[in-house]
Amino acid sequence: MDESRFLEILEAIPDGVILADRNGKIVYANTSALGCLDIGLDAIVGRDLKRFLSPLPLVEGKREAMLRLKEGRRPVRIILSRLSNMDWMVFIDDITEIHRLQNEILKIDKLASLGGLTAGIAHEIRNPLAGIKTTVQALEGELGRHDTRRVYLERIVHEINRLNKLLQSFFDFAKPRNPEMRVCDVRDIVENALVSVRSIAKQNHIDLMQSYLASNSMVYTDPDMVSQVLVNIFINAIQAVGHNGRVDVRIEDEGKSIIISVIDTGHGIPENIRSKIFDPFFTTRPDGMGLGLSISYRLMRMLRGDIGLETSDAGTTFRVFVPKYTVSI
Protein backbone atom coordinates (compact mmCIF):
# COMPACT_ATOMS: atom_id res chain seq x y z
CA MET A 1 0.00 0.00 0.00
CA ASP A 2 1.50 3.34 -0.99
CA GLU A 3 1.78 6.26 1.44
CA SER A 4 -0.98 8.35 -0.15
CA ARG A 5 -3.45 5.47 0.16
CA PHE A 6 -2.42 4.93 3.78
CA LEU A 7 -2.92 8.62 4.62
CA GLU A 8 -6.30 8.58 2.86
CA ILE A 9 -7.41 5.75 5.16
CA LEU A 10 -6.21 7.65 8.24
CA GLU A 11 -8.18 10.70 7.14
CA ALA A 12 -11.33 8.58 6.84
CA ILE A 13 -11.03 7.33 10.44
CA PRO A 14 -13.47 9.28 12.65
CA ASP A 15 -11.12 9.16 15.67
CA GLY A 16 -8.09 11.39 15.93
CA VAL A 17 -4.81 9.75 14.85
CA ILE A 18 -1.30 11.07 15.49
CA LEU A 19 1.87 9.41 14.17
CA ALA A 20 5.31 9.97 15.67
CA ASP A 21 8.71 8.48 14.93
CA ARG A 22 10.61 6.24 17.32
CA ASN A 23 12.08 9.30 19.05
CA GLY A 24 8.63 10.71 19.71
CA LYS A 25 8.72 13.44 17.07
CA ILE A 26 5.26 14.02 15.58
CA VAL A 27 5.16 13.51 11.82
CA TYR A 28 1.41 13.42 11.06
CA ALA A 29 -2.05 14.12 12.50
CA ASN A 30 -5.35 13.50 10.72
CA THR A 31 -8.16 16.04 10.48
CA SER A 32 -10.11 14.53 13.39
CA ALA A 33 -7.10 14.87 15.70
CA LEU A 34 -6.52 18.47 14.66
CA GLY A 35 -10.18 19.29 15.26
CA CYS A 36 -10.19 17.59 18.64
CA LEU A 37 -7.04 19.44 19.72
CA ASP A 38 -8.07 22.73 18.07
CA ILE A 39 -4.68 23.09 16.40
CA GLY A 40 -3.28 23.36 12.88
CA LEU A 41 -1.08 20.76 11.18
CA ASP A 42 1.90 23.13 11.00
CA ALA A 43 1.67 23.76 14.73
CA ILE A 44 1.83 20.06 15.67
CA VAL A 45 4.22 18.44 13.18
CA GLY A 46 7.75 18.33 14.56
CA ARG A 47 6.69 18.71 18.20
CA ASP A 48 7.83 16.26 20.84
CA LEU A 49 5.01 13.78 21.56
CA LYS A 50 6.06 13.35 25.18
CA ARG A 51 5.88 17.08 25.87
CA PHE A 52 2.66 17.39 23.89
CA LEU A 53 0.92 14.73 26.01
CA SER A 54 2.46 15.89 29.29
CA PRO A 55 1.83 14.96 32.07
CA LEU A 56 0.89 11.58 30.56
CA PRO A 57 3.78 9.09 30.36
CA LEU A 58 4.89 7.93 26.90
CA VAL A 59 3.96 4.29 27.45
CA GLU A 60 1.55 2.00 25.65
CA GLY A 61 -2.02 1.73 26.92
CA LYS A 62 -5.37 3.49 27.27
CA ARG A 63 -6.00 6.43 29.58
CA GLU A 64 -8.18 9.50 29.96
CA ALA A 65 -6.88 13.02 30.37
CA MET A 66 -7.92 16.67 30.37
CA LEU A 67 -6.13 18.55 27.61
CA ARG A 68 -5.61 22.30 27.99
CA LEU A 69 -6.83 24.05 24.85
CA LYS A 70 -7.37 27.67 23.86
CA GLU A 71 -11.00 27.70 24.98
CA GLY A 72 -10.39 25.72 28.17
CA ARG A 73 -10.01 22.06 29.09
CA ARG A 74 -11.36 19.13 27.12
CA PRO A 75 -11.68 15.51 28.28
CA VAL A 76 -10.15 13.00 25.85
CA ARG A 77 -9.44 9.28 25.74
CA ILE A 78 -5.93 8.49 24.50
CA ILE A 79 -4.55 5.16 23.29
CA LEU A 80 -0.79 4.91 22.68
CA SER A 81 0.54 2.03 20.56
CA ARG A 82 4.11 1.15 19.63
CA LEU A 83 4.39 -0.09 16.05
CA SER A 84 6.71 -2.89 14.87
CA ASN A 85 9.23 -0.36 13.53
CA MET A 86 9.17 1.32 16.97
CA ASP A 87 7.21 4.34 15.68
CA TRP A 88 4.29 5.62 17.76
CA MET A 89 0.59 5.73 16.84
CA VAL A 90 -1.76 7.71 19.08
CA PHE A 91 -5.56 7.54 18.95
CA ILE A 92 -7.40 10.53 20.48
CA ASP A 93 -11.16 10.50 21.10
CA ASP A 94 -13.08 13.53 22.35
CA ILE A 95 -15.23 12.25 25.24
CA THR A 96 -16.84 15.57 26.19
CA GLU A 97 -20.31 14.22 25.37
CA ILE A 98 -19.67 11.04 27.37
CA HIS A 99 -18.66 13.13 30.39
CA ARG A 100 -21.74 15.31 29.93
CA LEU A 101 -24.05 12.28 29.87
CA GLN A 102 -22.31 10.80 32.92
CA ASN A 103 -22.81 14.06 34.80
CA GLU A 104 -26.46 14.14 33.72
CA ILE A 105 -27.01 10.62 35.08
CA LEU A 106 -25.27 11.49 38.35
CA LYS A 107 -27.35 14.66 38.65
CA ILE A 108 -30.62 12.78 38.04
CA ASP A 109 -29.63 10.10 40.57
CA LYS A 110 -28.77 12.78 43.11
CA LEU A 111 -32.10 14.52 42.56
CA ALA A 112 -33.99 11.24 42.97
CA SER A 113 -32.13 10.35 46.18
CA LEU A 114 -32.55 13.80 47.69
CA GLY A 115 -36.18 13.82 46.58
CA GLY A 116 -36.95 10.70 48.59
CA LEU A 117 -35.11 12.02 51.63
CA THR A 118 -36.79 15.42 51.38
CA ALA A 119 -40.25 13.90 51.05
CA GLY A 120 -39.72 11.80 54.17
CA ILE A 121 -38.48 14.74 56.25
CA ALA A 122 -41.23 17.07 54.99
CA HIS A 123 -43.88 14.46 55.80
CA GLU A 124 -42.57 14.00 59.36
CA ILE A 125 -42.62 17.78 59.90
CA ARG A 126 -46.04 18.39 58.37
CA ASN A 127 -47.90 15.94 60.66
CA PRO A 128 -46.94 17.52 64.01
CA LEU A 129 -47.28 20.97 62.44
CA ALA A 130 -50.91 20.19 61.60
CA GLY A 131 -51.46 19.08 65.19
CA ILE A 132 -49.99 22.34 66.50
CA LYS A 133 -52.20 24.40 64.20
CA THR A 134 -55.33 22.51 65.30
CA THR A 135 -54.49 23.08 68.94
CA VAL A 136 -53.83 26.79 68.40
CA GLN A 137 -57.13 27.21 66.55
CA ALA A 138 -58.91 25.46 69.42
CA LEU A 139 -57.31 27.90 71.87
CA GLU A 140 -58.44 30.81 69.70
CA GLY A 141 -62.00 29.56 70.01
CA GLU A 142 -61.79 29.68 73.83
CA LEU A 143 -60.59 33.29 73.94
CA GLY A 144 -62.86 36.25 73.65
CA ARG A 145 -62.83 38.39 70.49
CA HIS A 146 -61.06 41.25 72.28
CA ASP A 147 -58.63 39.14 74.29
CA THR A 148 -55.15 40.62 73.79
CA ARG A 149 -53.63 37.12 73.81
CA ARG A 150 -55.23 36.35 70.45
CA VAL A 151 -52.45 38.25 68.67
CA TYR A 152 -49.93 35.66 69.86
CA LEU A 153 -52.03 32.80 68.54
CA GLU A 154 -52.53 34.59 65.23
CA ARG A 155 -48.73 34.99 64.96
CA ILE A 156 -48.30 31.25 65.56
CA VAL A 157 -50.85 30.38 62.84
CA HIS A 158 -49.17 32.80 60.45
CA GLU A 159 -45.78 31.12 60.97
CA ILE A 160 -47.33 27.64 60.62
CA ASN A 161 -48.83 28.67 57.28
CA ARG A 162 -45.43 29.99 56.17
CA LEU A 163 -43.79 26.69 57.11
CA ASN A 164 -46.48 24.80 55.21
CA LYS A 165 -45.62 26.78 52.07
CA LEU A 166 -41.99 25.86 52.60
CA LEU A 167 -42.92 22.19 52.97
CA GLN A 168 -44.97 22.39 49.77
CA SER A 169 -41.80 23.50 47.96
CA PHE A 170 -40.09 20.40 49.33
CA PHE A 171 -42.92 18.20 48.08
CA ASP A 172 -42.83 19.89 44.66
CA PHE A 173 -39.14 19.03 44.47
CA ALA A 174 -39.48 15.52 45.87
CA LYS A 175 -42.58 14.33 44.04
CA PRO A 176 -43.68 16.49 41.10
CA ARG A 177 -47.11 15.64 39.79
CA ASN A 178 -47.44 13.64 36.58
CA PRO A 179 -47.32 15.86 33.48
CA GLU A 180 -50.57 16.57 31.61
CA MET A 181 -49.23 16.67 28.07
CA ARG A 182 -51.09 18.50 25.33
CA VAL A 183 -50.55 20.60 22.23
CA CYS A 184 -50.24 24.30 23.02
CA ASP A 185 -48.69 27.53 21.80
CA VAL A 186 -45.42 28.31 23.58
CA ARG A 187 -46.13 32.04 23.19
CA ASP A 188 -49.16 31.67 25.48
CA ILE A 189 -47.02 29.85 28.06
CA VAL A 190 -44.42 32.64 28.02
CA GLU A 191 -47.07 35.37 28.28
CA ASN A 192 -48.73 33.65 31.26
CA ALA A 193 -45.38 33.35 33.03
CA LEU A 194 -44.53 37.00 32.35
CA VAL A 195 -47.80 38.12 33.94
CA SER A 196 -46.60 36.61 37.23
CA VAL A 197 -43.37 38.64 37.31
CA ARG A 198 -44.24 41.96 35.65
CA SER A 199 -44.94 43.69 38.97
CA ILE A 200 -41.60 42.53 40.40
CA ALA A 201 -39.79 43.79 37.30
CA LYS A 202 -41.63 47.13 37.46
CA GLN A 203 -40.71 47.64 41.11
CA ASN A 204 -37.04 47.18 40.18
CA HIS A 205 -37.28 49.35 37.03
CA ILE A 206 -36.39 46.39 34.80
CA ASP A 207 -37.67 46.21 31.23
CA LEU A 208 -39.01 42.86 30.03
CA MET A 209 -38.40 42.69 26.29
CA GLN A 210 -39.93 39.99 24.08
CA SER A 211 -38.98 38.80 20.59
CA TYR A 212 -40.80 35.83 19.13
CA LEU A 213 -38.72 34.61 16.19
CA ALA A 214 -40.17 31.12 15.75
CA SER A 215 -42.53 30.68 12.80
CA ASN A 216 -43.81 27.46 14.39
CA SER A 217 -44.50 27.94 18.10
CA MET A 218 -46.63 24.85 18.77
CA VAL A 219 -45.24 22.47 21.39
CA TYR A 220 -46.31 19.21 23.03
CA THR A 221 -45.84 19.62 26.77
CA ASP A 222 -47.47 20.42 30.10
CA PRO A 223 -47.95 24.22 29.88
CA ASP A 224 -48.36 24.71 33.64
CA MET A 225 -45.05 22.96 34.35
CA VAL A 226 -43.20 24.96 31.69
CA SER A 227 -44.77 28.15 33.07
CA GLN A 228 -43.51 27.23 36.54
CA VAL A 229 -40.02 26.73 35.12
CA LEU A 230 -40.11 30.09 33.34
CA VAL A 231 -41.33 31.98 36.42
CA ASN A 232 -38.35 30.58 38.38
CA ILE A 233 -35.95 31.65 35.64
CA PHE A 234 -37.57 35.08 35.21
CA ILE A 235 -37.28 35.77 38.94
CA ASN A 236 -33.63 34.69 38.95
CA ALA A 237 -32.95 36.95 35.96
CA ILE A 238 -34.65 39.93 37.62
CA GLN A 239 -32.70 39.36 40.84
CA ALA A 240 -29.46 39.05 38.86
CA VAL A 241 -30.04 42.41 37.17
CA GLY A 242 -30.92 44.15 40.42
CA HIS A 243 -32.19 47.56 39.27
CA ASN A 244 -32.43 49.59 36.06
CA GLY A 245 -31.65 46.86 33.56
CA ARG A 246 -33.44 44.60 31.14
CA VAL A 247 -34.36 40.98 30.62
CA ASP A 248 -34.86 39.74 27.06
CA VAL A 249 -37.15 36.79 26.32
CA ARG A 250 -36.76 35.13 22.93
CA ILE A 251 -38.59 32.25 21.29
CA GLU A 252 -36.71 30.46 18.52
CA ASP A 253 -37.31 27.37 16.39
CA GLU A 254 -34.41 24.91 16.37
CA GLY A 255 -34.61 21.31 15.18
CA LYS A 256 -36.98 19.27 17.32
CA SER A 257 -37.36 21.95 20.00
CA ILE A 258 -38.67 25.42 20.54
CA ILE A 259 -36.07 27.33 22.55
CA ILE A 260 -37.07 29.96 25.10
CA SER A 261 -34.04 32.12 25.91
CA VAL A 262 -34.01 34.38 28.97
CA ILE A 263 -31.15 36.88 28.76
CA ASP A 264 -30.29 39.21 31.64
CA THR A 265 -27.87 42.13 31.90
CA GLY A 266 -26.48 41.13 35.28
CA HIS A 267 -22.87 40.41 36.21
CA GLY A 268 -22.93 36.72 35.32
CA ILE A 269 -22.40 33.65 37.49
CA PRO A 270 -18.95 33.16 39.04
CA GLU A 271 -17.05 30.28 37.47
CA ASN A 272 -16.55 28.46 40.77
CA ILE A 273 -20.31 27.97 41.31
CA ARG A 274 -21.59 27.45 37.74
CA SER A 275 -21.62 23.67 38.07
CA LYS A 276 -23.79 23.92 41.23
CA ILE A 277 -26.55 26.14 39.83
CA PHE A 278 -29.04 23.28 39.39
CA ASP A 279 -28.09 21.49 42.62
CA PRO A 280 -30.90 21.31 45.20
CA PHE A 281 -30.55 23.62 48.22
CA PHE A 282 -27.72 25.57 46.63
CA THR A 283 -28.30 29.31 46.73
CA THR A 284 -26.28 32.51 46.96
CA ARG A 285 -29.11 34.48 48.54
CA PRO A 286 -29.63 34.64 52.33
CA ASP A 287 -33.42 34.32 51.94
CA GLY A 288 -33.36 31.62 49.25
CA MET A 289 -34.04 27.90 49.59
CA GLY A 290 -32.10 26.82 46.51
CA LEU A 291 -34.97 24.76 45.09
CA GLY A 292 -36.27 26.89 42.21
CA LEU A 293 -33.72 25.93 39.55
CA SER A 294 -33.38 22.33 40.74
CA ILE A 295 -37.17 21.90 40.47
CA SER A 296 -37.05 23.57 37.04
CA TYR A 297 -34.34 21.17 35.88
CA ARG A 298 -36.28 18.16 37.10
CA LEU A 299 -39.52 19.30 35.49
CA MET A 300 -37.88 19.84 32.09
CA ARG A 301 -36.33 16.37 32.21
CA MET A 302 -39.78 14.93 33.00
CA LEU A 303 -41.15 16.78 29.96
CA ARG A 304 -38.37 15.35 27.75
CA GLY A 305 -36.97 18.83 27.34
CA ASP A 306 -33.84 20.41 28.70
CA ILE A 307 -32.49 23.52 30.36
CA GLY A 308 -29.04 25.03 30.14
CA LEU A 309 -27.17 28.27 30.60
CA GLU A 310 -24.36 30.42 29.27
CA THR A 311 -22.82 33.12 31.42
CA SER A 312 -20.16 35.81 31.35
CA ASP A 313 -19.42 39.16 32.96
CA ALA A 314 -22.00 40.70 30.60
CA GLY A 315 -24.90 38.59 31.92
CA THR A 316 -26.47 35.15 31.83
CA THR A 317 -28.65 33.38 29.28
CA PHE A 318 -30.89 30.51 30.34
CA ARG A 319 -32.26 28.35 27.53
CA VAL A 320 -35.33 26.17 27.97
CA PHE A 321 -35.80 23.49 25.28
CA VAL A 322 -39.44 22.45 24.84
CA PRO A 323 -40.27 19.52 22.50
CA LYS A 324 -41.92 20.77 19.34
CA TYR A 325 -45.30 19.46 18.22
CA THR A 326 -45.02 17.54 14.98
CA VAL A 327 -47.86 16.12 12.90
CA SER A 328 -47.39 12.46 12.00
CA ILE A 329 -48.22 11.59 8.40
C-alpha positions, 0 to 999 in steps of 0.5 A: 500500500503506498503512502498516499493510500495509507494517509487517505485511510487515516483521514477517513477514520473518525477518531483522531490519529497522530503518528510519531517516529521512534524518538517521539517526534510528531510527523502526522495528524489527521483532520479529526485529531486536529479538530479535537485538539483545536490546532493546525497541522503546521503547529503540531508536526515536529513537536515532541510527543512526550511534551505534547501529552504531558503529564501523561507518560509515553507508554503503551495503553489506554488512559483519559486526560484533560487537555488544555486548549485555547478555549479551556479544558477538554476531556479526551481518551488516549490510546498509545501504541508502539508499532513494529518499527518502533514508531508511535501511533496515538488515537485521540477520542473527544469524550466531552459528550460522554462526560456530559451524559455521565454528569447528567445521570449522576445529577438525576440520581442525586435529585432522585435520592434527595427527593426521597429524603426530602419527602420523608423529612417534609412528611414528618414535619407536616404531621406535628405541624398540623397538630400544632395548628389545630391546637392553636385554633382550638385555643383561639375559640376559647378566647374572647374576640377582644382578648389581647392574647389572640395576637400571639395565637394569630402569629403562631398560625401565620408562621405555621402557614409559612412553614407549610408553604416551605414544605410544599416546595419540598414536596414539589421538588421531591414528588412532582405531579405527573405531566398533563401533556397537550398541544399548546402555543409556547407564546401563550405559556411565556405570556402567562409566566410574564404576567406573574413577574411583571410587577416585580420587574416594574418595582425594580425598574427592569424592562421585560423585552420579548422577541418571538422569532419562531414561525412554528411555536406549537409544542407538546408539553405540560404548559403549567409545568413549563410556566412554573419553570419560566417563572423561576428563571424570570425571577432569577434573571430579575434578581441578577439584574438588580435595578435599572436593567433589562431581561430579554425573552426570545422564542426560537425554532431549532430542530426538534425543539422550541427554545425559550431564551431568557437573557439578563444584563447582570454580572454573570455567574462566578465560574466556581459555582456554575456547576452547582446552579441546578443542585438542590438547596444551593443558593447565593441568597440569604433568603433563598431555599435553593430549590427553584432551579433544581425543580425547574431542571427536574420538570424539564427532564420529566417533559423530555426537554432540557435547560441550560445556561451560558454566562459571562461578565456581561450577563447570563442566558438561560435556555429552555428546550421544549419539545416541538409538536409535529404532525405524524403523516 
